Amino acid sequence: MALKDLRAKKWFGIVTNLYVVVLTAFVVWMVFFDTNSLMIHLELKKQIRTLEKQQEFLRSEIEKDKKTLEKLSDPKELEKFAREHYYLKKKNEEIYLIEYEDSLKNKQDDEDQ
């Protein structure tokens, strides 16, 4: 095809129109290369969604911790918590840890890996 044949085509006239060329260059620049490009906006929106999920999770954890703190203000509950989680004991007292069958299987699976 010669250049004359290309110029005779209708789409060639549209594509080579100055406004179309400038508009296309502008759109490509704004989508990919600009500091406020569409790609950066999409990435930032994804980060915002992730941070919002994390924020919601942390809020629920704070609520759990507040309930635990309220519960631990009672001395009996505090003692129960210390015995269950930190295996604390009184003098002249012995502690026996009872492991159930399913927890033993989990430990064996962990050791095999």
Summary of the structure (lengths in Angstrom):
residues: 113
radius of gyration: 33.8
end to end distance: 67.3
largest distance: 104.9
contacts: 202
relative contact order: 0.04
helix: 77%
strand: 0%
